[in-house]
């Protein structure tokens, strides 16, 4: 499928400073909801609505589909603010909502099929654990069980990786397996509630199970291609973020939540001890 030259440019894209301020403005309400979020073991619906109202879910969504396509590092600053109120919300904003960046690297046909009908998408991922793909006519049959899929309860789709034995490689006597990523819809996977952690409870990092689901070829790509500097869907977008090697950038998704939560703990300690006098 060849992309046309029409690109939907987002209206009213906030500046980096503005979206960081929008995150900072949410801190008081996030503090109020922190206990509820822990009890739910997932993000409260109201918090997801607040994050979307602030545009935080669109930081790395391509402009072609109504997103902001912002500079790399914006997610760190945003999560650093949110973490002052709720570490799980910071994790969700940075780790989960940044997955639109990965979907923006997928094959052209997959993006053109998905984004127009779901421009406000939250994209889940599940890579820990494992699965496998078996080639069939027009695509693959996917099976697997993956762990730690943060934010999956609020996801509009998910990206998973599965092992695939290339028939041509096997036929020539090779045994090497390759990994492919697949874009799957909510009706293709089961969410298994296994998330009973002591920390980051509200990230809802549950298991995802897929049984005998057909995935069209265009909704898959080799993992090495998606993570490289020339992924199949990068041609659709202007920003460099869809063409850089993924791994060295991916690790920064954790930076903002850690910095924000540390700052929040320090602030809480200072507030609790500011009026304390005398011996313990």
N, C-alpha and C positions, 0 to 999 in steps of 0.2 A: 504494500500500500504506500503510495507516495503522498506526503503531506502537501497541502496547498500553502499558499503564502499568507493566508488570513490568520491573524493572531489577535485574540481578544485581549486587549490591554486592560488591566484592572483599573477601575476608577478609584480615586482617592486613596492611593497607596500611602500608608503612614511612613514617616521618617523613622529611622532607627531610634532616635530619641523619643519620639511619640509612642512607639509600641512598648518601649521599656517603661515609660511612665504609665501606660495603660496596665502593665503588669504590676507595677508598684501600687497602683490604686486598688488592686484586688487583695492586697495583703491583709487588711483588717477582716474582711469577710472570710478569707481562707482560714485565718486563725479561729474564727468563731465556728467554722465547720469542721475543724480538724478532728475532733472527737467523733463526730458523726461519720466522717470519712473512714476513720479507723474501724469503726463498728461495721460499716458496710463492706469493707475490704474491697472497695472499688471507688472510683470518683463519683460523688453525688451528681445527679443529673444537672442540678443547678450550677455546679462548678464548670461542667462541660459547656453549658450555655453561656456562662460568663466568659470563659476562654474564647469561645467562638465570637461572642459579641465584641471582644477586644481585638479580634483578628489574629490571635496567636496561632491558631491552627493553619493559617495561610502563609506563614513566614517563608516556607520553602515550596509552597504550591506554585507551579509555573504560572506566569502571567497569562500565557495563552488560554488558561482555563480559569481565570479570575483570581489567581493568587498574587502574592507580593514578590516572589522570587528575590528575596533580600540577600544582602551580603552575608557570607559565612561568618559566624561568630555572633550574629544577632541573637540566636537561640541561647547562647551562653549568658548574655546579659539579661535576657528575659527570665530565664530559669533562676538566675541568681537573685532576682527580685522576688519571684514567686516563692522560692525556698524559704524566705524569711517568714512566710505565713504557713506553708505546708510543704514538706519535702516531697510528698507523693504527687502533689500538683506540679511541682517543679520537674519531677521525673517525667510526668505525663506530657508536659509541654515540650520538653527537650528531646527525650528519647522516643516517645510515641508520635507526637505531632510533626516531628522532623522526618518521618518516614515518607512523607510526600516527595521528598528529595530523591528517594530510591525509586518510587513509582515513576518519577519524571525521567528515569533512565531506561524504562521498559520499552519494548518495541512500539513503534508508531501506532499500529493498529490497536493494540491494547489500550494505549492512552486515549486515542480518539474514540474508542468504544466506551471507556469508563468515565472519564472526567466530565464531559458535557452534561451528563445526567446526575453527577454527584460532585459539584465543584467545592463543596464544603467538607469533603471526605476526611475522615480520620482513618489512617492506614495502620493496621496492626502488622506485626511481624512475628514469626516463630521460627527460630533457627536451632535452638538447643534441642537435643534429642535427635530425631531423624525420621526420614521417610524415603520412599523410593518411587521412581516413575518408570512405567513400562510403556514403550512406544506402541501406539495403535494408529489406525487410520485417522488422519487429521489432527493428531495430538498425542496425549499421554494419559494413562490411568495412574492416578496418584493415590498412594496410601502412606499413612505415617502418624506418628504421635510426637508432638513437639511441646516443650515446656517453656515456662516463663514468658508468656505472650502478654506483655503489659498493655493495659487499656483495651483488651480485646472485647470487653462488654460493650464498649462504645464505638467499635470499629465498623466501618462500612465495607471493608474488604480486608484481606490479609495477604502477606507475602511469606511464602515458606520456601525452603530449599530441600531438594530431594536428590538422592543418588540416581544416576542413570547410566546404564551400560549401552554405549553406542554400538549398534549392530554392525556397523562397518568395521569398527575396531576389533570387535569379537571375531568377525568373519576372517579378518586378516591375522588372527592368532594373538591379538592383544588382550590384556585383561584389565587395563586401566579403566576406572570409573570416572565419570565427570559429574559435577553437580550442576543442577539447573534450578533457577528460582521460578516460582509459579505464582501467579495472581489468582486468588480464589475468593469466591463470594460467600457471604454468611450462610447461605443455604447449602454450602458444600462442606462445612466443617461443624464440628460439635465442640462446644466449650465445656471443659471438665474442670470443676471447681476444686482445685488442689492447693489454693493459695492461702496458707495459714502461717505466714511469716510473722516474726516479731517486729520487724521494721518495714517501712514503706508499704504498709498494709493496703493503703488505698490505691496502689498501682494496679491491683487486680491482676497480677501476673499469672494467669491460669494456663492450663494445658489446652492444646488444640489437637483434635483428632479428625483425621480424614480417612474415609473408607471408600475405595473403588470409585473415585470421582474422575470424570473426564475433564481434562483441561485442554482447550484448543491450543494448537502449537503457538499461535501469536501471543498467548498469555504466558508464555514461558521464555526464558533466555538462559544461556549459560551463565553461571555465577561469575566466572572469570571475566565475561564480557560486561556484565552489569557493574562489577567493581573496578573495571579498568578505566582508561582515559578516553575511550571511544565507544561508549555504550550505544546500543541500537537506537534509543529514543532521543539522544542528545541533540540531534539535528533539528528538533522541533523548537528548541529554546535558545535564548540569547546568552543566558548566564553561564559563566565558567563552572558553577557549582555542579552542573550535570555532566561535566566532562573531566573532572579531576579524579584521580584514583581514590576510591572510596575509603579504603581501610585507614589511611592516616587521618582522614577527616572524621570518620565514624567515632573514634574514641573521644572526641571533644563533646559528644552528646552527654557524657557523664559529668563534665566539668561544672556546668551551671548548677545542677541540683546539689552537688557536694558543697560548692561555695555558698550557695544560698542557705542550705540547711545549717551549715556551720555558723554563718552570720546570725541566723534565727535563734540558734541555741545560745549564742553569746548574748544577744539582746534579751532573751528571756531570763538568763541568769542575772544580768545587770538589773533588770526590772524587779526581780524577786529579792535581790540583796541591797538595792539602793537605800531602802529605809531600815535596814537591819543595823542595830547598834549593840555593842557589848559582846560578851562571850557567847558562844553557841550553847 
